[in-house]
Amino acid sequence: MRVKKYNIIMREMSDFKAFFAMLRDVRKKKYPAPWGMFALIFLFVFYFLSPIDLIPDYIFPVLGFADDAAFALFTFAVIRKEVKKYKLSLENGGTLK
């Protein structure tokens, strides 16, 4: 069990490092910018910093937090998908397929 947890942590750290490597390569124009992901990250940050909420947490506590969690999970899934595409492009010699 301990080895499995360690493997999950190492995979997440690898994805975390790859995310920042992808941002660096986008900045250096070595990798095409995934503008949809950037827009989603911007909306994610704006949504969580904004006092306006789709379902207010103070009126519907469970549903209010559930919509926040769903948006966060969706955003992280999109980021993970883009990081996976970036890793595959590195394995293919820097070309997207």
ABEGO torsion letter per residue (X at the ends): XAAAAAAAAAAAAAAAAAAAAAAAAAAAGABBBBAAAAAAAAAAAAAAABABBABBAAABAAAAAAAAAAAAAAAAAAAAAAAAAAAAAAAAGGBBX
